[in-house]
Structures are given as C-alpha cells and as structure tokens.
Amino acid sequence: MPLTEEQRVEIEKKVDYITQKERLIVKRKALLIDLEHAQDSVEEGLILEKRERLATQIKTLAANIRQIEAWEAEATEG
C-alpha cells in the first residue's frame, strides 16, 4: 500500500523523534538526583510533576515511533 504524504512526512521525522525521546529520558533520569536532594515536600512535588510531564512526552514519542515503524513495514511489504 502506498504511503500518504502525511505518513512520508512523519517517517522523515523518525530520527528526530528518537533523538528527542532519548534526550527526554536522560532529563527524566537526572531529575531522580534532584529528587534525592529535594529540600522539602513542595520541591519534591514539583520535581515529580516534571517527571510525569516528561513521561507523558516520552510515551507520545514512543507511540509515534511505533506507528512510523508500522508504516515502514507496510511500505516494504506492499
């Protein structure tokens, strides 16, 4: 099955998505160190919120990457 223009554009972004996901994973892990040194529960809460936002972004990027890989597999099969 031929790819749509939108799918081709997304496939071109795959490397960027992978790079961005890896950067966000590093940031999220670094926040664990900040969490260990949090001065109070307020600071701890803010760090946990940041980690959750990053986790959501990471999951979205991972879903995009999986979708792109599925399109790539379809394109090579068809």
Secondary structure, DSSP 8 states (H G I E B T S, - for coil): ----HHHHHHHHTHHHHHHHHHHHHHHHHHHHHHHHT-SSHHHHHHHHHHHHHHHHHHHHHHHHHHHHHHHHHHHHH-
